[in-house]
Amino acid sequence: MKEKLEVGILGATGMVGAEYVRMLANHPWFKIKYVIGKKSAGKKFKEAKAGEWVTSYEPPKEISEMVVEEANAEKQSADMFFSCLPTDAARELEPLYAKYFPTFSDASAYRMEPDVPLLIPEINPEQWVLIKEQKKRGWKGFLTTGPNCTSIGLNVTLKPLHEEFKIKKVVVATMQAVSGAGFPGVASMSILDNVIPYIKDEEEKVFIETNKILGKVVDNRVEFANIDVAAMCHRVPTIDGHMESVFIETEKKITPEDAAEVLRNFKGLPQELKLPTAPDQPIIVREEPDRPQTRLDRYAGSIPGMSVVVGRIRKGLDDHSLRYVLLSHNTIRGAAGNTILTAEMFHKEGWMYDYR
């Protein structure tokens, strides 16, 4: 058996791709074999990424010296591939890789396909069985997806509350960091000293993805949940970290104290399996009246950026409603980290190898 599984990263030179590289560079189970891009193909990775790192991170020499390859599923071979491609490129390339290899994506192109899991490992790992239906596509591999970065932070908090109190309605206003728009993202003169109350297709994604994520698996299909979700999405001048102000209505009575206890005690399959990228606490509850804050809390937790931080838990309009604020790191928990955690779960549980 290999000491480490070999992986390729589709879209490695983009904003989220850089996060994959950082998180996989010294991973105990996975080793980067390919960095794959289009415009930068033929360049060394350090040249392709020149000027695009927004942190002080520098990858190890062996990765910096890698030559960026153009996507070619027929000629490239690895134990798995990660995809953080733009939607159109993902729609074209991901099936070509899934035809041969396990492919873990956080792109939006195939999220709502009935045979493709939409996974947050702590929240709905049972959706893994949907890949059994992908045999009908004639694939030797498979494709999984992760939700939109905003949906991930929201649904990490909704799941335990839904299980305990049965959520009927969600109203959420998001304040989303500029890194969510990729690099170079939003023009500086558009976002500095400004808030933009529109992000294309974001509000629709939050509604439909939430009901798939929180749905039930029946006969290798997802029966969507029936939760009313209204989202209002805003771009704000922070670099990383999506903050969301949430209002929920529930069937059962709910108090701030009970909700805080449920959130604080929540753990999922990744914590049981002690996966390398799993935070000890997927949800961190803050008691202070002015937390979470983006600069203070986006890297909270045992695995920086993988915990969702919740605060300002308050009574809603009555005994069947609740208000709270959450913060999640959009390129870590909301993208690369969530997908890497999914691959770890598949590997540990053997789902990559015996699903047929």
C-alpha positions as CSV (number, residue, x, y, z in Angstrom):
1,M,0.0,0.0,0.0
2,K,1.2,3.5,-0.8
3,E,2.6,5.6,2.0
4,K,0.6,8.5,0.6
5,L,-2.1,8.8,-2.0
6,E,-1.2,10.9,-5.1
7,V,-3.6,13.7,-5.9
8,G,-4.0,16.3,-8.7
9,I,-5.5,19.8,-8.2
10,L,-7.6,21.1,-11.1
11,G,-7.5,24.9,-11.0
12,A,-4.5,24.9,-8.7
13,T,-3.3,28.4,-9.6
14,G,-6.6,30.1,-8.6
15,M,-7.5,31.6,-5.2
16,V,-9.0,28.4,-3.8
17,G,-6.4,26.3,-5.6
18,A,-3.8,28.0,-3.5
19,E,-5.6,27.0,-0.4
20,Y,-5.6,23.4,-1.6
21,V,-1.9,23.6,-2.1
22,R,-1.3,25.0,1.3
23,M,-3.5,22.4,3.1
24,L,-2.1,19.5,1.1
25,A,1.6,20.4,1.0
26,N,2.3,18.5,4.3
27,H,-0.8,16.3,4.5
28,P,-0.3,13.0,6.3
29,W,-2.3,11.0,3.8
30,F,-2.1,12.8,0.5
31,K,0.7,14.0,-1.8
32,I,0.4,16.5,-4.6
33,K,1.3,14.9,-7.9
34,Y,-0.1,17.5,-10.4
35,V,-0.9,21.2,-10.3
36,I,-3.3,21.8,-13.2
37,G,-4.2,25.0,-14.9
38,K,-4.9,26.5,-18.3
39,K,-3.5,30.0,-18.8
40,S,-0.4,29.1,-16.7
41,A,0.3,25.7,-18.3
42,G,4.0,25.2,-18.9
43,K,5.1,27.6,-16.2
44,K,6.5,26.6,-12.9
45,F,4.0,26.8,-10.1
46,K,5.9,29.6,-8.4
47,E,5.8,31.6,-11.6
48,A,2.1,31.0,-12.2
49,K,1.3,32.1,-8.6
50,A,3.6,35.1,-8.6
51,G,1.8,38.1,-7.1
52,E,-1.4,36.2,-6.3
53,W,-0.6,35.0,-2.8
54,V,-2.6,37.2,-0.4
55,T,-0.9,35.7,2.6
56,S,2.8,35.2,3.5
57,Y,2.6,31.5,2.8
58,E,5.2,30.0,0.5
59,P,4.8,26.4,-0.7
60,P,7.7,23.9,-0.3
61,K,10.3,23.9,-3.0
62,E,9.1,20.7,-4.6
63,I,5.7,22.2,-5.2
64,S,7.0,25.6,-6.2
65,E,9.2,23.9,-8.9
66,M,6.3,21.8,-10.3
67,V,5.3,22.6,-13.8
68,V,1.7,23.5,-14.2
69,E,0.0,21.0,-16.6
70,E,-3.0,21.5,-18.8
71,A,-5.9,19.2,-18.0
72,N,-5.7,15.9,-19.7
73,A,-7.6,13.1,-18.0
74,E,-6.4,10.5,-20.6
75,K,-2.8,11.0,-19.8
76,Q,-2.7,12.1,-16.1
77,S,-3.1,9.4,-13.5
78,A,-3.5,9.8,-9.7
79,D,-5.4,8.2,-6.8
80,M,-7.8,11.2,-6.8
81,F,-8.3,14.7,-8.2
82,F,-9.6,17.8,-6.5
83,S,-11.4,20.4,-8.6
84,C,-11.9,24.1,-7.8
85,L,-12.5,25.1,-11.5
86,P,-14.8,27.8,-12.7
87,T,-18.2,26.6,-13.5
88,D,-17.9,26.3,-17.2
89,A,-14.6,24.6,-17.1
90,A,-15.9,22.2,-14.3
91,R,-18.8,21.3,-16.4
92,E,-16.5,20.2,-19.3
93,L,-13.6,18.7,-17.4
94,E,-15.0,17.0,-14.2
95,P,-16.8,14.2,-16.0
96,L,-13.6,13.4,-17.9
97,Y,-11.8,12.9,-14.7
98,A,-14.7,11.1,-12.9
99,K,-14.7,8.7,-15.8
100,Y,-11.4,7.3,-14.5
101,F,-10.8,8.6,-11.0
102,P,-12.4,9.7,-7.7
103,T,-13.0,13.4,-8.2
104,F,-13.8,15.7,-5.3
105,S,-15.1,19.1,-6.4
106,D,-16.2,22.4,-4.8
107,A,-17.3,23.8,-8.2
108,S,-21.1,24.4,-8.7
109,A,-21.5,22.7,-12.1
110,Y,-22.9,19.3,-10.8
111,R,-24.0,20.1,-7.3
112,M,-27.7,19.6,-8.1
113,E,-27.4,16.4,-10.2
114,P,-29.5,13.7,-8.5
115,D,-26.6,11.2,-8.5
116,V,-24.0,13.6,-7.2
117,P,-23.5,14.0,-3.4
118,L,-23.5,17.6,-2.0
119,L,-21.4,17.0,1.0
120,I,-20.5,18.6,4.3
121,P,-18.8,15.7,6.0
122,E,-20.2,16.4,9.5
123,I,-23.7,17.1,8.2
124,N,-24.7,14.6,5.6
125,P,-22.1,11.9,5.1
126,E,-24.9,9.4,4.2
127,Q,-25.1,11.1,0.8
128,W,-22.0,9.2,-0.3
129,V,-24.2,6.4,-1.5
130,L,-25.4,8.5,-4.4
131,I,-22.1,7.7,-6.2
132,K,-23.4,4.1,-6.7
133,E,-25.9,5.6,-9.2
134,Q,-23.0,7.0,-11.2
135,K,-22.2,3.5,-12.5
136,K,-25.0,4.2,-14.9
137,R,-22.8,6.9,-16.5
138,G,-20.2,4.3,-17.3
139,W,-17.6,5.9,-15.0
140,K,-14.8,3.9,-13.3
141,G,-14.4,6.8,-10.8
142,F,-17.0,9.1,-9.4
143,L,-17.8,12.8,-8.6
144,T,-18.7,14.4,-5.3
145,T,-19.3,18.1,-4.7
146,G,-19.2,20.5,-1.8
147,P,-21.8,23.3,-1.4
148,N,-21.4,27.0,-2.0
149,C,-19.1,28.7,0.6
150,T,-22.1,30.5,2.1
151,S,-24.2,27.4,2.3
152,I,-21.5,25.4,4.1
153,G,-21.2,27.8,7.1
154,L,-25.0,28.1,7.3
155,N,-25.8,24.4,7.2
156,V,-23.1,23.4,9.7
157,T,-25.2,25.4,12.2
158,L,-28.6,24.5,10.8
159,K,-28.1,20.7,11.0
160,P,-28.0,20.2,14.8
161,L,-30.7,22.8,15.3
162,H,-32.9,21.1,12.7
163,E,-32.5,17.7,14.3
164,E,-33.4,19.0,17.7
165,F,-36.1,21.7,17.0
166,K,-37.3,21.0,13.4
167,I,-36.6,24.2,11.4
168,K,-39.4,25.5,9.2
169,K,-38.0,28.8,8.0
170,V,-34.6,30.4,7.6
171,V,-33.9,34.1,6.8
172,V,-30.2,34.9,6.4
173,A,-28.3,38.1,5.5
174,T,-24.7,37.4,4.5
175,M,-21.7,39.7,4.6
176,Q,-19.2,37.9,2.3
177,A,-15.5,38.5,1.9
178,V,-13.9,39.6,-1.4
179,S,-11.9,36.4,-1.7
180,G,-15.2,34.6,-2.5
181,A,-15.0,36.3,-5.8
182,G,-11.6,34.8,-6.6
183,F,-8.5,36.6,-7.8
184,P,-8.4,39.5,-8.6
185,G,-12.0,39.5,-7.5
186,V,-13.9,42.7,-7.0
187,A,-12.2,45.9,-8.2
188,S,-10.7,47.9,-5.3
189,M,-12.6,51.1,-6.3
190,S,-15.9,49.1,-6.2
191,I,-15.5,47.5,-2.8
192,L,-13.3,49.9,-0.7
193,D,-15.6,52.1,1.5
194,N,-18.5,50.2,0.1
195,V,-21.0,47.3,0.5
196,I,-22.4,45.7,-2.6
197,P,-25.9,44.1,-1.9
198,Y,-25.7,41.6,-4.8
199,I,-23.7,38.5,-5.6
200,K,-24.8,36.8,-8.8
201,D,-26.8,33.5,-8.2
202,E,-25.8,33.4,-4.6
203,E,-29.2,33.8,-3.0
204,E,-30.7,31.0,-5.1
205,K,-27.8,28.7,-4.3
206,V,-28.4,29.1,-0.6
207,F,-32.1,28.1,-0.9
208,I,-31.8,25.1,-3.1
209,E,-28.5,23.7,-1.7
210,T,-29.8,23.9,1.9
211,N,-32.8,21.7,1.1
212,K,-30.6,19.1,-0.6
213,I,-28.0,19.2,2.2
214,L,-30.6,18.7,4.9
215,G,-32.7,16.2,2.8
216,K,-33.0,12.5,3.5
217,V,-31.4,9.7,1.4
218,V,-34.0,7.2,0.1
219,D,-33.1,4.5,-2.4
220,N,-29.9,6.3,-3.4
221,R,-31.7,9.5,-4.0
222,V,-32.1,12.6,-1.9
223,E,-35.6,13.7,-0.8
224,F,-35.2,17.4,-0.4
225,A,-36.1,19.0,2.9
226,N,-39.0,21.3,2.9
227,I,-37.5,24.4,4.6
228,D,-38.4,28.0,3.4
229,V,-35.1,29.8,2.9
230,A,-34.7,33.5,2.1
231,A,-31.2,34.8,1.6
232,M,-29.9,38.4,1.1
233,C,-26.2,38.3,0.1
234,H,-23.8,41.2,0.3
235,R,-20.1,41.7,-0.6
236,V,-18.2,43.5,2.0
237,P,-14.5,44.8,2.2
238,T,-13.0,42.0,4.2
239,I,-10.4,39.6,2.7
240,D,-11.5,36.2,4.2
241,G,-14.4,35.1,6.3
242,H,-18.2,35.1,5.5
243,M,-20.4,36.5,8.3
244,E,-24.1,35.6,8.3
245,S,-26.9,37.0,10.4
246,V,-29.5,34.2,10.8
247,F,-33.2,34.1,11.8
248,I,-34.9,30.7,12.1
249,E,-38.4,29.5,12.9
250,T,-38.9,26.1,14.4
251,E,-41.7,23.6,15.0
252,K,-40.6,22.9,18.6
253,K,-40.0,25.6,21.2
254,I,-36.5,26.9,21.2
255,T,-34.5,29.0,23.7
256,P,-31.1,30.6,23.3
257,E,-29.7,28.5,26.1
258,D,-30.9,25.2,24.6
259,A,-29.7,26.2,21.1
260,A,-26.2,27.1,22.4
261,E,-25.9,23.8,24.2
262,V,-27.0,21.8,21.0
263,L,-24.5,23.8,18.9
264,R,-21.7,23.5,21.4
265,N,-22.0,19.7,21.8
266,F,-22.4,18.9,18.1
267,K,-19.9,16.6,16.5
268,G,-20.0,14.5,13.3
269,L,-18.4,11.5,11.6
270,P,-15.1,13.3,10.9
271,Q,-14.6,14.0,14.6
272,E,-15.5,10.3,15.4
273,L,-12.9,9.2,12.8
274,K,-10.3,11.8,14.0
275,L,-9.6,12.8,10.4
276,P,-6.6,15.0,9.9
277,T,-8.5,18.1,8.7
278,A,-11.4,17.6,11.2
279,P,-11.6,20.3,13.9
280,D,-12.2,19.1,17.4
281,Q,-15.2,21.4,17.6
282,P,-17.0,22.0,14.3
283,I,-19.0,24.7,16.0
284,I,-17.5,27.1,18.5
285,V,-20.0,29.2,20.5
286,R,-18.9,32.6,21.8
287,E,-20.7,34.2,24.7
288,E,-19.4,37.8,24.3
289,P,-22.0,40.3,22.9
290,D,-19.7,41.4,20.1
291,R,-18.4,38.1,18.7
292,P,-17.8,36.6,16.3
293,Q,-15.6,39.1,14.5
294,T,-13.9,38.5,11.2
295,R,-10.4,39.4,12.1
296,L,-10.5,37.7,15.5
297,D,-12.4,34.5,14.7
298,R,-12.0,33.4,11.1
299,Y,-9.1,31.1,12.0
300,A,-10.6,29.8,15.2
301,G,-10.4,26.1,16.2
302,S,-8.0,23.3,16.4
303,I,-7.6,23.2,12.6
304,P,-7.5,27.0,11.7
305,G,-10.4,28.0,9.6
306,M,-12.3,24.7,9.8
307,S,-14.7,25.6,12.7
308,V,-17.8,27.7,12.3
309,V,-18.0,30.3,15.1
310,V,-21.5,31.3,16.4
311,G,-22.4,34.1,18.7
312,R,-25.2,36.6,19.5
313,I,-27.7,33.8,20.1
314,R,-30.9,35.5,21.0
315,K,-34.6,34.9,21.2
316,G,-36.5,35.6,17.9
317,L,-40.0,36.9,17.7
318,D,-41.5,34.2,20.0
319,D,-40.7,30.9,21.6
320,H,-40.5,29.2,18.2
321,S,-37.8,31.4,16.7
322,L,-34.1,32.3,17.2
323,R,-31.5,34.7,16.0
324,Y,-27.7,34.3,15.8
325,V,-24.6,35.3,13.9
326,L,-22.1,32.9,12.4
327,L,-18.7,33.3,10.8
328,S,-16.9,30.8,8.6
329,H,-13.7,31.0,6.6
330,N,-14.9,30.9,3.0
331,T,-11.8,29.4,1.3
332,I,-11.0,26.9,4.0
333,R,-14.2,25.5,5.6
334,G,-16.2,26.9,2.7
335,A,-14.1,25.4,-0.1
336,A,-10.7,23.6,0.0
337,G,-10.9,22.4,3.6
338,N,-14.4,21.0,3.3
339,T,-13.5,19.0,0.1
340,I,-10.2,17.7,1.6
341,L,-12.1,16.6,4.6
342,T,-14.6,14.8,2.3
343,A,-11.8,12.9,0.6
344,E,-10.3,11.9,4.0
345,M,-13.7,10.6,5.0
346,F,-14.0,8.6,1.8
347,H,-10.5,7.2,2.2
348,K,-10.9,6.3,5.9
349,E,-14.4,4.6,5.4
350,G,-13.2,2.8,2.2
351,W,-15.9,4.4,0.1
352,M,-13.4,5.2,-2.7
353,Y,-12.6,1.5,-3.1
354,D,-15.6,-0.7,-2.6
355,Y,-18.6,1.5,-3.6
356,R,-19.3,-0.7,-6.6
